[in-house]
């Protein structure tokens, strides 16, 4: 009875807090230094250019890209697969923070969840860019659209991606609202949602892998270890991106992020990269040792096939980057040195992007059912639209950080300044 009596009041109070928080944060994102304005202007310019290219694609169709009937997926779907992995990697921060209560990581887990939300937004935008009929995109929206559930794997993917996006948006925003008002988040509300996000993080990349894995006519993708490979590489690329971003924020925004958190994440990445390389090696052994006709896509990727070898230098560069990064993170001396740590992170970001981008997509289509080889490389239209989507994701993440960082630093707190001093509060906050 006491819970029922207090429920309406608590809901009303939370609603009022959320509304006050929303009004003040909207004002906050328009206040900043020249660097902040220039960065936002730079991103908006790239977005504007991308829109002009997308309007051209919308008018003429996907014929303006270098994709064909033979190679029908390209840069867009490659980026989609990569970004789903980046989003899933937030679980690598959530588990040590909430399950094992590792305090140094707990300080940055909210930022990691907001990075995951930004990555999911970009991933969904890449799917939208790849649609030949974008006016039918609404069918992919749960409840509103007509999903072929549970028969379609794409329907499963839409549900888990949207669910993960909602969780990684609601939880950190709720925590930030409570922090802004100087209150403790209700653990009975937060912990179940956080725990649910862990299997959902595994699910989003597993279902994405099943989209490829379920195509029996594509032997390059039709491998049972594709899902664990996806997860292992995701737990490398996502944290690597987070390590770079966290250090930039620590340097430019005065955010307190301890080295112990960075080093622990790097250690977990070493284990994940070992699993990724081991599974890739197992797949290479199976294909080359049996040497059936199904070897052709793998041979095209690593050696070239019948004089076609445009991806060979790319994949070997990616392998060199991933192995080098693995050694850097494996050795404690290099893992705990910020210079080598950053080098390893950059190598993983690029190496995994190549491996899970064109290195994953294109060989699956080669050779085509008639035995012909159509090599694919993205054109300026695809590159411009892709850069625009990445810029949009960075813009969203920038706005998230514009609010989250001052709150975590204690500069943007309601209980400290109140309504009267809110103008002075905006002026004193360093973006």
C-alpha positions in Angstrom: 0.0 0.0 0.0 2.8 2.5 0.8 4.4 1.8 -2.6 1.0 2.4 -4.4 0.5 5.6 -2.4 3.9 7.1 -3.1 4.0 5.9 -6.8 2.0 8.8 -8.4 4.1 11.4 -6.4 7.4 9.9 -7.5 6.3 9.7 -11.1 5.2 13.3 -11.0 8.5 14.4 -9.4 10.6 12.5 -11.9 8.6 14.0 -14.7 9.1 17.5 -13.5 12.8 16.9 -13.0 13.1 15.5 -16.5 11.3 18.5 -18.0 13.5 21.0 -16.1 16.6 19.0 -17.1 15.4 19.0 -20.8 14.8 22.8 -20.9 18.2 23.6 -19.5 20.2 21.1 -21.6 18.6 22.5 -24.8 20.0 25.9 -23.8 23.3 24.3 -22.9 24.1 22.9 -26.3 24.0 26.3 -27.9 26.6 27.7 -25.5 30.3 27.0 -26.0 33.7 28.3 -27.0 34.9 29.0 -30.5 36.4 25.5 -30.8 33.1 24.0 -29.9 31.3 26.1 -32.5 33.9 25.4 -35.2 33.8 21.6 -34.5 29.9 21.6 -34.8 30.1 23.8 -37.9 32.7 21.4 -39.5 30.4 18.4 -38.8 27.3 20.2 -40.1 29.1 21.1 -43.3 30.0 17.5 -44.0 26.4 16.5 -43.2 25.2 19.2 -45.7 27.4 17.9 -48.5 26.3 14.4 -47.8 22.6 15.4 -48.1 23.3 16.8 -51.6 24.7 13.5 -52.6 21.9 11.6 -51.0 19.3 13.7 -52.8 21.0 12.7 -56.0 20.9 9.0 -55.0 17.2 9.4 -53.9 16.3 10.8 -57.3 18.2 8.3 -59.5 18.4 5.3 -57.3 21.3 3.1 -56.2 22.5 3.1 -59.9 24.6 6.1 -58.9 26.6 3.9 -56.6 29.2 1.3 -57.7 27.0 -1.5 -56.4 25.5 -3.9 -59.0 23.1 -6.9 -59.1 26.2 -9.1 -58.6 27.6 -7.2 -55.7 24.5 -5.7 -54.1 26.0 -4.7 -50.7 28.9 -2.4 -50.3 30.3 0.4 -48.2 26.9 1.2 -46.5 26.4 -2.4 -45.2 30.1 -2.7 -44.3 29.8 0.4 -42.1 26.5 -0.9 -40.6 28.2 -4.2 -39.6 31.1 -2.4 -38.1 29.0 0.1 -36.1 26.8 -2.6 -34.7 30.0 -4.1 -33.3 31.1 -0.7 -31.9 27.7 -0.4 -30.1 27.8 -3.9 -28.8 31.2 -3.3 -27.2 29.6 -1.0 -24.5 29.0 -4.3 -22.6 32.8 -4.4 -22.1 32.4 -1.4 -19.9 29.1 -2.3 -18.4 30.1 -5.7 -17.0 33.2 -4.5 -15.0 31.4 -1.4 -13.8 28.0 -2.8 -12.7 28.7 -6.5 -12.1 32.2 -6.4 -10.6 32.0 -2.8 -9.3 35.3 -1.7 -10.8 35.2 2.0 -9.8 37.6 3.4 -12.4 35.4 2.1 -15.2 32.2 3.0 -13.4 33.3 6.6 -13.9 33.2 6.3 -17.7 30.4 3.8 -18.3 27.8 6.5 -19.0 30.0 7.9 -21.7 30.4 4.5 -23.2 26.7 3.9 -23.2 26.1 7.2 -25.0 28.8 6.2 -27.5 26.9 3.0 -28.1 23.7 4.9 -28.7 25.4 7.1 -31.2 26.8 4.1 -33.0 23.4 2.4 -33.2 21.9 5.7 -34.7 24.6 5.6 -37.4 24.1 1.9 -38.1 20.4 2.4 -38.7 21.1 5.4 -40.9 23.5 3.2 -43.0 20.6 0.7 -43.5 18.4 3.6 -44.6 21.0 4.8 -47.1 21.2 1.3 -48.6 17.5 1.0 -49.2 16.4 1.3 -52.8 12.9 2.4 -51.5 13.5 4.5 -48.4 9.9 5.5 -48.3 9.3 1.9 -47.0 11.6 2.4 -44.1 8.7 2.8 -41.8 8.0 -0.9 -42.1 11.2 -1.5 -40.1 9.9 0.4 -37.1 8.4 -1.9 -34.5 4.6 -1.5 -33.9 4.3 1.2 -36.6 5.6 -1.0 -39.4 4.6 -4.4 -40.7 7.4 -6.6 -39.7 7.6 -10.2 -40.9 8.2 -11.4 -37.4 9.4 -14.0 -36.4 10.1 -15.4 -39.9 12.5 -12.6 -41.0 15.9 -12.3 -39.5 15.9 -8.6 -40.5 12.8 -8.2 -38.2 14.8 -9.7 -35.3 17.7 -7.4 -36.1 15.4 -4.3 -36.1 13.9 -5.3 -32.8 17.1 -5.9 -30.9 18.8 -2.8 -32.4 16.0 -0.5 -31.5 15.7 -2.1 -28.0 19.4 -1.7 -27.4 19.2 1.9 -28.6 16.4 2.7 -26.2 18.3 1.1 -23.3 21.5 2.9 -24.0 19.7 6.2 -24.3 17.3 5.9 -21.3 19.7 4.5 -18.7 22.5 7.1 -19.1 20.0 10.0 -19.4 18.2 8.9 -16.3 21.5 8.7 -14.4 22.5 12.1 -15.6 19.2 13.6 -14.6 19.6 12.2 -11.1 23.2 13.4 -10.9 22.1 16.9 -12.0 19.6 17.1 -9.2 22.1 15.7 -6.7 20.2 12.4 -6.2 21.2 8.8 -6.3 19.7 6.7 -9.2 17.2 4.1 -8.0 19.3 0.9 -8.2 16.2 -1.4 -8.4 15.3 0.5 -11.7 18.8 0.8 -13.2 20.4 -2.5 -12.4 17.7 -4.7 -14.2 17.9 -2.5 -17.3 21.7 -2.7 -17.3 21.7 -6.5 -16.8 19.2 -6.8 -19.7 21.5 -4.7 -21.9 24.2 -7.4 -21.6 22.4 -10.2 -23.5 20.9 -7.6 -25.8 24.4 -6.4 -26.7 25.4 -10.0 -27.5 22.1 -10.3 -29.4 22.5 -7.3 -31.7 25.7 -8.6 -33.2 24.7 -12.2 -33.1 21.6 -11.5 -35.1 23.6 -9.3 -37.5 26.0 -12.3 -38.1 23.0 -14.5 -38.7 21.9 -12.2 -41.5 25.0 -13.3 -43.3 25.3 -16.8 -41.8 21.8 -17.8 -43.0 22.6 -17.4 -46.7 23.5 -20.9 -47.6 24.4 -20.0 -51.1 27.2 -17.7 -49.9 29.9 -20.1 -48.5 32.1 -17.2 -47.4 29.5 -16.2 -44.8 27.9 -19.6 -44.2 30.2 -20.5 -41.3 29.1 -21.3 -37.8 31.9 -19.3 -36.2 30.9 -16.1 -37.9 28.8 -14.9 -34.9 31.6 -15.4 -32.3 34.1 -13.8 -34.7 31.8 -10.8 -35.0 31.6 -10.5 -31.2 35.3 -10.9 -30.7 36.2 -8.2 -33.2 33.5 -6.0 -31.8 35.1 -6.2 -28.3 38.2 -4.8 -29.9 37.0 -2.1 -32.2 34.4 -0.5 -30.0 36.7 -0.2 -26.9 39.6 1.0 -29.1 37.4 3.9 -30.3 36.3 4.6 -26.7 39.9 4.7 -25.5 40.8 7.4 -28.0 37.7 9.4 -27.3 38.1 9.2 -23.5 41.6 10.5 -23.7 40.6 13.4 -26.0 37.8 14.3 -23.5 40.2 14.0 -20.6 42.6 16.4 -22.3 40.2 18.9 -23.7 37.3 18.9 -21.2 39.1 18.2 -17.9 37.2 15.0 -17.4 38.7 12.8 -14.7 39.4 9.4 -16.2 41.9 7.3 -14.4 44.6 5.4 -16.3 43.6 2.2 -14.5 40.3 2.2 -16.4 42.0 2.6 -19.8 44.5 -0.1 -19.0 41.8 -2.6 -17.9 39.9 -2.0 -21.1 43.1 -2.6 -23.1 43.7 -5.8 -21.3 40.2 -7.1 -22.1 40.8 -6.1 -25.7 43.9 -8.3 -25.9 41.8 -11.3 -24.9 39.2 -10.4 -27.5 41.7 -9.9 -30.3 43.3 -13.3 -29.6 39.9 -14.9 -29.9 39.2 -13.0 -33.1 42.6 -14.0 -34.7 42.2 -17.6 -33.5 38.8 -17.9 -35.1 40.0 -16.4 -38.3 42.9 -18.8 -38.4 40.5 -21.7 -37.9 38.4 -20.5 -40.8 41.5 -20.1 -43.0 42.6 -23.6 -42.1 39.2 -25.2 -43.0 39.0 -23.5 -46.4 42.6 -24.0 -47.5 43.0 -27.5 -46.1 39.8 -28.9 -47.7 40.5 -26.7 -50.9 36.9 -27.2 -52.2 35.3 -24.9 -54.7 34.1 -22.9 -51.7 37.7 -21.7 -51.3 37.2 -19.1 -54.2 35.9 -16.2 -52.0 38.7 -16.6 -49.4 41.3 -17.0 -52.2 40.0 -13.8 -53.8 40.4 -11.9 -50.6 43.9 -13.1 -49.6 45.5 -14.0 -52.9 43.5 -12.7 -55.7 41.4 -14.8 -58.1 41.9 -15.0 -61.9 43.8 -11.7 -62.0 41.4 -9.9 -59.7 43.1 -8.8 -56.5 41.9 -5.3 -55.5 41.2 -6.4 -51.9 44.5 -8.3 -51.3 46.6 -5.3 -50.1 43.7 -4.1 -47.9 43.2 -7.4 -46.1 46.9 -8.0 -45.5 47.3 -4.5 -44.2 44.3 -5.2 -41.8 45.9 -8.5 -40.6 49.2 -6.7 -40.0 47.4 -4.0 -38.0 45.4 -6.5 -35.9 48.4 -8.7 -35.1 50.5 -5.7 -34.2 47.8 -4.3 -32.0 47.3 -7.7 -30.3 51.0 -7.8 -29.4 50.9 -4.2 -28.1 47.9 -5.0 -25.8 49.3 -8.4 -24.8 52.5 -7.0 -23.3 51.9 -5.1 -20.1 54.7 -2.7 -20.7 53.3 -1.4 -24.0 49.7 -1.8 -22.9 50.3 0.6 -20.0 52.1 3.2 -22.0 49.7 5.7 -23.4 51.7 6.3 -26.6 51.8 2.6 -27.6 48.2 2.2 -26.3 47.0 4.9 -28.7 48.9 3.4 -31.6 47.4 0.0 -30.9 43.9 1.5 -30.6 44.2 3.3 -34.0 45.5 0.1 -35.6 42.5 -1.9 -34.3 40.0 0.8 -35.4 41.3 0.7 -39.0 42.2 -3.0 -39.1 38.8 -4.3 -37.9 37.0 -1.7 -40.1 38.7 -3.2 -43.2 38.2 -6.8 -42.0 34.5 -6.3 -41.2 33.8 -3.8 -44.0 34.8 -4.5 -47.6 36.9 -7.5 -46.4 33.7 -9.2 -45.2 31.1 -7.9 -47.7 32.6 -8.1 -51.1 34.2 -11.7 -51.1 30.8 -13.1 -50.2 29.5 -12.1 -53.7 32.6 -13.4 -55.6 32.3 -15.3 -57.8 28.6 -14.8 -58.8 26.3 -17.8 -59.6 27.6 -17.7 -63.2 31.2 -17.9 -62.1 32.0 -14.3 -63.1 33.9 -11.8 -61.0 32.7 -8.2 -60.5 35.1 -6.2 -58.4 33.6 -3.5 -56.2 35.1 -0.3 -54.8 32.9 2.5 -53.5 32.5 5.7 -55.5 32.5 9.3 -54.4 28.7 9.2 -53.9 28.9 6.3 -51.4 32.0 7.8 -49.7 30.3 11.3 -49.3 27.1 9.8 -47.8 29.1 7.5 -45.5 31.2 10.5 -44.2 28.0 12.4 -43.7 26.5 9.6 -41.5 29.7 9.4 -39.5 29.6 13.2 -39.1 26.0 13.0 -37.9 26.9 10.4 -35.3 29.8 12.4 -34.1 27.5 15.5 -33.9 25.0 13.6 -31.8 27.8 12.3 -29.6 29.2 15.8 -29.2 25.8 17.1 -28.0 25.6 14.2 -25.5 29.1 15.0 -24.2 28.2 18.7 -24.0 25.6 17.8 -21.4 27.2 14.7 -19.7 30.7 16.0 -19.1 29.7 19.2 -17.1 27.3 17.1 -15.0 29.9 14.5 -14.2 32.5 17.3 -13.4 30.0 18.9 -11.1 29.8 22.1 -13.0 26.2 21.7 -14.2 24.2 20.8 -11.1 20.8 22.0 -10.2 21.1 21.8 -6.5 24.3 23.9 -6.4 23.2 26.9 -8.4 19.4 26.8 -8.7 17.2 28.7 -11.1 18.4 32.2 -10.2 22.0 31.6 -11.1 21.5 29.5 -14.1 22.8 32.1 -16.6 26.1 32.4 -14.6 26.2 28.7 -14.5 26.2 28.4 -18.3 28.9 31.1 -18.6 31.3 29.4 -16.3 31.1 25.9 -17.8 34.1 25.0 -19.9 32.9 22.9 -23.0 
